């Protein structure tokens, strides 16, 4: 799992070289042809040769605390993000120097735990892999929330900005914008936090720490998809313009709301189709979308709410048109994801490795 995720484990120990190599081979860290680099080897190498050896070796033995720090620095100098594990007092300096220091919670010393950024309560290395998986899931969901929220806002902005340019009156009232921002954006956006990890989350290379949350096409998606949502909303306005202001405002209001709900279902994955994901893999999100649809229908068809929101009941044909226009957002996002899967859009650049030196 580590290698598939772009994580290269490196063993650093004070034990005998033969013992270190045997354990490393048993754990899959080293192959039969690998050699062990000892602290004495590092002492007799020139500075340049020593740095090159440190960045390529898999197993170290008889290494001093100072040399552990040198190994961490050498890995960091070539752009690697280094996580260091350890349990002893002599591991504390390297734990502090690493990008992420990981101490053992059960048999680790107090000094090591104080120097570390994270403590493994079960002393199990597999917990680090699980933490990486969960961290990637959380970051992915943050990106999806940002993409959903900004695209929804962009759709509203395009709708309001383009209408006068096309010779149409302002299509939305302040109460409509408030409703969309509180209900349509709020409930599904919160439910995105429950989105499970994508299937390939541990087959992806690590994300560079300096990478923007808007990388890999987020800004492009916000612009073009927001423009699409705005265009669909204005199409509904132009189609129903002769039916009275309350009527066409209801059409625009409904298309904008439904388009955003369809959009949140479509962006649950940056690559996989919604047909592959299924609707039931995130039940909280599905429930939030259905609840929002029912609230929107209540705003349209309950007489007590019509004067508050300045809405008018729509015929079944008009409601079907609203759903049809909104569904075009799903189709467009599916086309985008198909292009991403084939490598035509938002190519992923080479990422830095995550090195995980294992202390004693």
C-alpha positions in Angstrom: 0.0 0.0 0.0 2.9 2.4 0.8 4.6 2.0 -2.6 1.3 2.3 -4.5 0.6 5.5 -2.7 4.1 6.9 -3.5 5.4 6.4 0.0 8.9 4.8 0.2 9.7 3.3 3.5 13.4 3.6 4.7 14.7 1.7 7.8 17.1 3.4 10.1 18.2 1.4 13.1 21.1 1.0 15.5 21.0 -2.8 15.2 23.5 -5.0 13.5 23.5 -4.6 9.7 22.6 -8.3 9.1 19.7 -8.1 11.5 18.5 -4.8 9.9 18.6 -6.3 6.4 16.8 -9.5 7.4 14.0 -7.5 9.0 13.8 -5.1 6.0 13.6 -7.9 3.5 10.9 -9.6 5.6 8.9 -6.4 5.7 9.3 -5.7 1.9 11.4 -2.6 2.5 14.5 -4.1 0.9 15.2 -6.7 -1.8 17.7 -9.5 -1.7 20.2 -7.5 -3.7 20.1 -4.4 -1.5 22.9 -3.5 0.8 22.9 -1.9 4.2 24.5 1.5 4.7 26.1 1.8 8.1 27.0 4.9 10.1 30.7 4.1 9.5 30.1 4.1 5.7 28.6 7.6 6.0 31.5 8.8 8.0 34.0 7.8 5.3 32.1 9.2 2.4 32.7 12.7 1.0 29.8 15.1 1.6 28.5 14.9 -2.0 28.8 11.1 -2.1 27.2 10.8 1.3 24.1 12.9 0.3 23.7 10.8 -2.9 24.0 7.6 -0.9 21.4 8.8 1.7 18.8 9.5 -0.9 19.0 6.1 -2.5 19.6 3.7 0.4 16.7 1.7 1.8 18.3 0.3 5.0 20.7 2.0 7.5 22.3 0.3 10.5 24.5 1.5 13.4 23.5 5.1 12.7 24.0 7.8 15.3 21.4 10.4 16.2 23.3 13.1 14.2 23.4 10.9 11.1 19.6 10.4 11.4 19.2 14.1 11.1 21.6 14.2 8.1 19.5 11.5 6.4 16.3 13.5 6.9 17.9 16.7 5.6 19.3 14.8 2.6 15.9 13.5 1.7 14.3 16.9 2.2 16.9 18.6 0.0 15.7 16.7 -3.0 12.1 17.7 -2.5 10.9 14.7 -0.5 8.3 15.2 2.3 9.7 13.2 5.2 7.8 11.5 8.0 10.1 10.1 10.7 9.1 7.4 13.2 10.9 6.7 16.5 10.5 5.8 20.1 13.7 6.6 21.9 15.4 9.7 23.3 18.0 9.5 20.5 15.2 9.7 17.9 13.9 13.0 19.2 16.2 15.4 17.2 15.3 13.6 13.9 11.6 13.6 14.8 11.8 17.3 15.3 13.7 17.9 12.0 11.3 15.8 9.9 8.3 17.3 8.2 6.1 15.0 10.3 7.5 13.3 13.4 5.7 10.2 14.5 6.3 8.7 18.0 5.2 5.4 19.5 2.5 5.9 22.1 3.0 2.6 24.0 6.7 2.0 24.2 7.9 5.5 23.2 9.7 7.8 25.6 8.2 11.0 26.8 11.0 12.9 25.0 10.1 11.3 21.7 6.4 12.0 22.1 7.1 15.7 23.0 9.2 16.1 19.9 6.8 14.4 17.5 3.9 15.9 15.6 1.8 12.7 15.9 1.7 9.8 18.3 0.7 6.2 17.3 -1.4 5.0 20.2 -1.2 1.4 18.9 2.4 1.5 17.8 1.3 0.1 14.5 2.9 1.3 11.2 -0.3 0.4 9.3 -2.0 3.2 11.3 0.2 5.7 9.4 -1.1 4.3 6.1 -4.7 4.6 7.3 -4.0 8.2 8.4 -2.6 9.0 4.9 -5.7 7.6 3.4 -8.0 9.6 5.7 -6.0 12.7 5.1 -6.3 12.4 1.4 -10.0 11.8 1.7 -10.5 14.9 3.8 -8.5 17.0 1.4 -10.4 15.7 -1.6 -13.7 16.5 0.1 -12.5 20.0 0.9 -11.6 20.5 -2.8 -15.1 19.2 -3.8 -16.8 21.6 -1.3 -14.8 24.6 -2.6 -15.5 23.6 -6.2 -19.3 23.2 -5.4 -19.6 26.4 -3.5 -17.7 28.6 -5.9 -19.4 27.1 -8.9 -22.8 27.7 -7.4 -21.9 31.3 -6.6 -20.4 31.7 -10.1 -23.7 30.5 -11.6 -25.6 33.1 -9.6 -23.2 35.8 -10.6 -23.4 34.9 -14.3 -27.2 34.8 -14.2 -27.4 38.3 -12.7 -24.6 39.8 -14.7 -25.6 38.5 -18.2 -29.3 39.2 -18.0 -29.1 43.0 -18.5 -26.5 42.4 -21.3 -29.0 40.2 -23.1 -31.8 42.7 -22.7 -33.6 40.7 -19.9 -34.7 42.1 -16.6 -32.9 41.1 -13.4 -34.1 37.5 -13.0 -33.7 36.9 -9.2 -34.8 38.7 -6.1 -32.7 39.0 -2.9 -34.9 36.4 -1.2 -34.1 33.9 -4.0 -30.4 34.4 -3.5 -30.7 34.1 0.2 -32.7 30.9 -0.1 -30.2 29.4 -2.5 -27.2 30.3 -0.4 -28.7 29.0 2.9 -30.5 25.9 1.7 -29.2 24.8 -1.7 -25.5 25.5 -0.8 -25.7 24.7 2.8 -27.2 21.2 3.2 -25.5 19.4 0.3 -22.3 21.2 0.9 -22.1 19.9 4.5 -23.1 16.4 3.3 -20.0 16.4 1.0 -17.9 15.9 4.2 -19.4 12.3 4.4 -18.1 11.4 0.9 -16.1 8.2 1.1 -12.5 8.0 -0.2 -12.2 7.6 -4.0 -11.2 4.1 -5.1 -7.8 5.2 -6.4 -6.9 7.4 -3.4 -4.0 5.2 -2.4 -2.8 4.7 -5.9 -2.0 8.4 -6.4 1.3 10.0 -5.8 1.5 12.4 -2.8 0.4 15.9 -3.3 3.1 18.6 -3.0 2.6 20.6 0.2 2.7 23.9 -1.7 0.1 22.8 -4.2 -3.0 25.1 -4.3 -6.4 23.8 -3.5 -7.4 25.2 -6.9 -5.0 23.0 -8.9 -6.0 20.4 -11.4 -8.7 22.4 -13.1 -10.8 23.7 -10.1 -10.7 27.3 -11.4 -11.5 26.2 -14.9 -14.4 24.2 -13.7 -15.8 27.0 -11.6 -15.7 29.4 -14.6 -17.1 27.2 -17.3 -19.6 25.3 -15.2 -20.8 28.5 -13.5 -21.3 30.0 -16.9 -23.3 26.9 -18.0 -25.6 27.1 -15.0 -26.1 30.8 -15.6 -26.8 30.2 -19.3 -29.4 27.5 -18.5 -31.1 29.7 -16.0 -31.3 32.6 -18.5 -32.6 30.2 -21.1 -35.5 29.4 -18.8 -36.1 33.1 -18.3 -36.2 33.8 -22.1 -38.5 30.8 -22.7 -41.1 31.8 -20.0 -40.7 35.6 -20.3 -44.1 36.2 -21.7 -45.9 34.4 -18.8 -45.6 37.1 -16.2 -42.8 38.2 -13.9 -43.6 35.8 -11.0 -43.8 32.9 -13.4 -40.5 33.4 -15.2 -38.7 34.3 -12.0 -39.9 31.0 -10.5 -38.6 29.2 -13.6 -35.2 30.8 -13.2 -35.1 30.2 -9.5 -36.0 26.6 -9.9 -33.5 25.9 -12.7 -30.7 27.5 -10.7 -31.6 25.5 -7.6 -31.9 22.2 -9.4 -28.7 22.8 -11.5 -26.7 23.3 -8.3 -28.2 20.1 -6.8 -27.3 18.1 -9.9 -23.9 19.6 -9.9 -23.1 18.5 -6.3 -24.0 14.9 -7.3 -21.8 15.1 -10.4 -18.6 16.4 -8.7 -18.5 13.6 -6.0 -15.5 12.3 -7.9 -13.0 14.2 -10.1 -12.6 11.2 -12.4 -15.2 8.5 -11.8 -18.7 8.6 -13.5 -21.7 8.9 -11.3 -22.9 5.6 -12.8 -19.8 4.0 -11.3 -20.2 5.7 -7.9 -23.9 5.1 -7.5 -26.2 7.4 -5.6 -26.3 5.3 -2.4 -22.6 5.4 -1.7 -23.1 8.8 0.1 -26.5 8.5 1.7 -26.3 11.8 3.7 -25.7 13.7 0.4 -28.5 12.0 -1.3 -30.8 12.7 1.6 -29.7 16.4 1.6 -30.4 16.7 -2.1 -33.9 15.1 -1.8 -34.7 17.3 1.1 -33.7 20.4 -0.8 -35.8 19.4 -3.8 -38.8 18.9 -1.5 -38.2 22.3 0.1 -37.9 23.9 -3.4 -41.2 22.3 -4.4 -42.8 23.6 -1.3 -41.7 27.1 -2.1 -43.3 26.8 -5.6 -46.6 25.0 -4.7 -47.5 26.1 -1.2 -49.8 29.1 -1.4 -48.6 30.4 1.9 -45.0 30.6 0.6 -45.7 32.1 -2.8 -46.0 35.8 -1.7 -43.0 35.5 0.5 -40.7 34.2 -2.3 -42.7 35.9 -5.1 -43.2 32.5 -6.8 -46.0 31.0 -8.9 -47.0 27.4 -9.3 -45.5 25.7 -12.4 -47.2 23.2 -14.6 -45.9 19.7 -14.8 -44.5 20.5 -18.3 -42.7 23.5 -17.0 -41.3 21.6 -14.0 -40.1 18.9 -16.4 -38.3 21.6 -18.5 -36.6 22.8 -15.3 -35.4 19.3 -14.5 -34.3 18.8 -18.1 -32.2 22.0 -18.2 -30.6 21.2 -14.8 -29.7 17.7 -16.0 -27.5 19.2 -18.7 -25.1 20.1 -16.0 -24.7 16.5 -15.1 -24.1 15.6 -18.8 -21.5 18.4 -19.1 -19.6 17.3 -16.0 -19.6 13.7 -17.1 -18.0 14.7 -20.4 -15.4 16.7 -18.4 -14.6 13.7 -16.3 -14.3 11.4 -19.4 -11.7 13.8 -20.8 -9.8 13.8 -17.5 -9.7 10.0 -17.5 -8.3 10.0 -21.0 -5.7 12.6 -20.1 -7.0 15.4 -22.3 -7.7 17.8 -19.4 -6.0 18.8 -16.2 -3.0 16.5 -16.5 -1.5 15.7 -13.1 2.1 16.8 -12.8 4.9 14.7 -11.2 4.6 14.8 -7.4 7.2 14.7 -4.7 7.6 11.4 -2.9 6.7 10.9 0.7 9.6 9.2 2.5 8.9 7.4 5.7 12.2 6.6 7.6 11.5 4.1 10.3 13.5 4.6 13.5 14.4 1.9 16.0 
